[in-house]
Amino acid sequence: MGTSGKIRVGIVGVQMAGTFHYETLKRVYGIDVDVVGVTSNRPETREEFAQRYGIRAFESVDAMIDAVDVVDICAPPYVHEPITVQAAEAGKHIIVEKPFTGSFLNQQTYDAQDTKDGTFNEQRYREAVGSAERMVEAVRKSGVIMNFAENWHFLPAGIKAAQLMMSAAHKKVQNPDGTWVQGELDPAAQVLYIRAEGSHSGSGSPVYGDLQYAGGGSVVGKTCHPMGFVLYLKRLEGIVRHGKPIEPVSVSGHISYLTMGGYQDPDYQNPRKIRSNYVDGEDWSAIDIVFSDDTRARIEATDIKLGGVYNWFEVFGNKFFVRGNVNPSNTLQAYAPSAEIFEPEYLVEKLEFGGGFSNVAVDENMDHGYQQQMQIFFDRIANPQKQWEPPLLDPAQDCDLALDSVKVMYAAYISAERGSVYVALDDLG
């Protein structure tokens, strides 16, 4: 840490993720966090970002790295690995935005290769998992703390659902006064199925849906969110019930390109329409996962939903059921007879039209888990000996969750290529 005791942070990337990371970093409490500066490839955007927040603009990661204790990577996925490895080797703690990493091979490059490592998606799987493994190896070798910044690990609704699952996993004993206390573990209690979705009308990132920069479309850019919760909850369930994680073992993937080919934008005046200019990434996907305890999960993610963001999960236990409505939330509902009434006030992400009834975001950074994620990460840095108890996982689990997420996503591509049959992760190497 800096000589003043501050934990100095440098942000890499100035688009949406860089902005909400800065906002949540400034709200960390009880720990002295100092956002020192920012860097990005484009001088004009990093200078504008730096001026907006009163921080320093660095020309490169090389120029910034000695001035910080934490490198916060909000840049596109294709640079996650080199920056993570560089930061780890320099002894810097790391925040890596989701998706963790990927393969940035496109069909044209694959076709031009003299030697191919299996089919197109088999090669992508090996490249993506290899990248994730190198990142994790660098982090573990250096002993730094990495935050795999999947905010769905820290959803308030998700954490509460995890607490309810933990409670249901135990038998109950009734006191003479009628109150209940937790008893021994119930060996029959189990989460049988999880269903979740993360969808909206399309990413604002200029590289989203371009394999050579983003690594994929809706599988990589969208399923990473609900998948984050699914993998976290099953891992936690295993630790609570058996002392070891319940892990994904096989995957069936389904993908489609609904806005490619002959698709045309409909004829109406509102300029906010379903985005349809992706280079080669899919815009619809569904992933089915089988876990080591033979239970299941289904994750759907699309770029074709109008009306804002749809983020939700359902957990089917044999002793309980919970549903989390992350978006749209009915915490605050508003009505306006015409679209301009509330302008320019922000209502909710991806909403096309401000008239009629709206489900208004009260504090998206909190509701989406970003704030809790940052608070816990910096607590881990400031208190490295602290023991973390469920429903929070030990910091080392971030590496395992990141690896599992990459394996599942890219196994889904192999499955889709094979006709959506189930593929076993152990068979993929």
Buried (B, 14 or more C-beta within 10 A) or exposed (E): BEEEEBBBBBBBBBBEBBBBBBBBBEBBEEBBBBBBBBBBEEEEBBBBBBEEBEBBBBEEBEBBBEEBBBBBBBBBBBBBBEBBBBBBEBEBBBBBBBBBBBBBBBEEEBEEEEEEBEBBBBBBBBBBBBBBBBBBEBBEEBEBBBBBBBBBBBBBBBBEBBEBBBBBBBEEEEEEEEEEEEEEEBEEBBBEBBBBBBBBBBBEBEBBBBBBBBBBBBBBBBBBBBBBBBBBBBBBBBBBBEEEBBBBBBBBBBBBBBBBEEEEEEEEEEEEEBBBEBBBBBBBBBBBBBBBBEBBBBBBBBBBBBBBBBBBBBBBBEBBEBEBBBBBBEEEEBEBEEEEEBEEEEBBBBBBBBEEEBBBBEEBBBBBBBBBBBBBBBBBBBEEEEEBEBBBBBBEBBBBBBBBBBBBBBBBBBBBBBEBEBBEBEEBE
